[in-house]
């Protein structure tokens, strides 16, 4: 996320602002660009390759973006909902039904600040870059809504810690439960970690043979 420049920051302090969302979804076979101004807008020379292009105008009442929250491990998930769509043909449904066309692919969101007269204030601000995790569509042929769940690159590609109960002693030196669990599973009757408790022999444990002459 970038910070608004001085002109945009000053406009944010006004009583009336008319923000416009610019959204780029890298859905195969060609990316989708839309904006919430209500009319088509073409951007060029922005020095941001992903931002340049023609954005189809969508009624702002039909486009919603959930709050964008910055967290240490990456931004919280963002949900984009596009409603009021008249219908999807078979080709559109086939594209959405195949995760290879969108899952893990890029999404970017920018914001333009406008004053009460709908005049642009400052430069367009980059707000979010992430990857599409799920796409769903609901409704009937007369009005369909498409919902896209996105994760930031840090959250989407973070590796699992692979920590288990066996790592508990690393965080709490006095916690010996992992050692006790291993001792019990291994049938170690003499382990002081289990307080001298007797563990019955298991089927795979064999007594030592007695040698006689």
N, C-alpha and C positions, 0 to 999 in steps of 0.2 A: 504494500500500500504506500502510495506517495502522499505528500502533504500538499494541500491547496496552496497556490501562489498567493501573493499579497492581495490581488484584486478579488480572487475567489473567496479568500478568508474574510475580507471586509464584507462581501455580499452575504456570507453566512450569518453575519450579525444582524441582518435586516429582518423586518417582521414578515416579509413575504419573499420566499425564494421558490423557484420553479425548477427543481433539478430534473435533468434528463439522464436516464440510464442508457448506456451503450453496452451491448452484450454481444460477445463473439463466442459461438459454440462450434468447435471443430468437429462437426458431424460429417461422416462420409455419406455420399461421394463428394459433397462440397460443403464448405462451412456455412453456418447460418449467422447472419448479422441482423440485429433488430435494435430499435431505440424506442423510448417511451414518449417521444415528442408528439406523436400522432401523425407525422408526415415523414416521407423519406428524406434522409440526410446523407450526403456524400462527404467524407472526410479525406483530405489528402495533404501531404507535406507535413504530417504531424511528428515525423522522426521516429514513430513507432509503427513498424510494419504491420503488426496485427491490428492496429487501430485504423489504418487507412482502408477505405472501402465504402461501399454503399450499404447503409443500414435501413432496413424496411421499417417504416413508421407503424407503431402499434399504439392503440388507445391506452393511455396510462392507467385507466381503470382496469384493464385486462392484463397488465404486467406487474408482478410484484416480486420483490427481492427481499429475503429475510435479512435481519441485522447481521452485519459483518463484525465479528469479534476477534481481536488479535490475542493469541495465547502463546505461552512459551514454546509449546511443541508445534506451533503452526496455527493458522486461523481455524476457528470453529467451523463446522459444516455450514454451507450456504445452500438455501433452497430457492430456486427460481420457478415461478409459476406463470405460465402463459395461458390465459383462458379466452373464451369468446371465439375460438376457432370453429368455423362452420362445419368442418368434417375432415376426415383423413381418408384418402383413397388407399387402394391396396398396396401401391408402391410405398407410400409414406409409412403405413403400418409395418411393412416388411423391413424397412430401414430401422424403425424403432425396436422391432422385435429381435434384431440381431445385435447383441452387445458388442460385437467386434466393430460396429460402426460408430460407437460412442464411448464405450467404457474405457476409462483411463486416458481419454483424449482431452485436449486443452480447452479451458474456458477462461475468458478474461472479461472483466467488468470495469467500465470507466463511468465517470459522472461529470456532467456539465452543469454549472450553476448559472441560473438565469434570474434576472430581477423581475419586478412586477410587470414590466413591459415586455417580458420574454426575450430580453437582450442578454447575450452571453456575457458572463462576468469571469474574466481570467481564463486560464488554460483548462483544458479537459484533464481531470485528475484520474489517475489509475487507482482503483480501489482493491482489486482482487485478481489473483491468478491461481487457478486450481485445476482439478481434473474431475471429469464426470464419473460418478460412482453408480448412479442409477437413474433411469429414465422411465417414467410411467405416463400413461394417458388414460383419462377417465371422462365419462359423460356420455351423451347420445349424439347421433349424427347432426343434430341441429346446433350443438355447442359442446366442444371438446376442450379439455384443459390438459396441458402437458406440464409435468412437474419434473424438474431436474435437481438431483442432489449432488453437491460438489464438495470435494475435500481439497484443502491446500496441498501443495506438493510435499510439505514436511509431514503432514498427517497421513497423506495417502501412501507415501513410500517409506515411512518409519518402520524399522524392523522390530519385531516382537522381542521383548526382553528375554524370553525363554526362562524366566526365573520360576522356581518351584519352591515347595516347602523346604527342600534341601538347602536353599540359600538363606534360610532364616537366621542362621548364626552369624552371617556377614553383617546383618543389620542390628541384631540383638545378641551380643556375645554371651549372655546368660541363657539364651534359648537353646537347649540341647535336645529339643523334641525330634529334630531330624536324625540325630545320632541314635536316639532311642528307637525310632521307627526302623532304621536300618538294622539295629541289633535284633529287634524282634523278628523282622522278616528273615534274617539270616540264622535264626535259632540260637543265638548266643546267650545261653542260660546264665553265664557267669558275668555278664556285663553289669558293672555297677550303675549304669545309666538306667536300668530298669528295676533297681532296688532289690536284686536277688530273686525276682519273681521267676517261677519255673515256666518254661515254654515247652509244651509237649513236642516230642519228636514228630517230624513231618514224614509223610510216606517216602520222600526222596532221601531222608537221612538214615544211614545205616550204622548200627552199633559195630564196634571193632570186633573182629572174630577172636575167640579165646583159643589160644594155642595149647594143645596137650601133648604129652609124650606118651 
